[in-house]
Amino acid sequence: MNIDPQDKICMPDHLPQRLASLPRPWVFTNGVFDLLHRGHVQYLHQASQLGASLIVALNTDRSARGLGKGPERPINTELDRALVIAGLGSVALVTFFDEPTPVELLARVRPDCYVKGGDYDMEKLAETALVRSWGGRSLAIPFVDGYSTTRIVQRMAGGKPA
């Protein structure tokens, strides 16, 4: 089945109706996903294997700027990032959050599984406690070494990758 990526993008206000049509279990992840690279694709694929539907929540542009990644970030707008992520076959739905963390959105979605990249200590995240409060699970998926948007930006600027 070939789904138009635009049909996978959902504004937070429309989530209840859209979620009702997705098969469970739901897997939820979040991030900026600014310049899509191999690490992102592999991570999202692995996350999708943990359930029937992968929901990706993107930081809005305002939220992403608050993460301290630099004044030029995000490079791509939230709608451009959403369309690229929605174009992946592993992704069932893309939505947005404007806060520093997706805790409020997670409480609305109530996924069966919450996933983050391997650089997070899941036990220290408020998201983990929240998801476990309704019986969900929370886990980290290891990163593919050497791949990050920050490294790509540094290479493009002629600097050495961190």
Summary of the structure (lengths in Angstrom):
residues: 162
radius of gyration: 15.2
end to end distance: 40.3
largest distance: 47.5
contacts: 472
relative contact order: 0.20
helix: 40%
strand: 18%
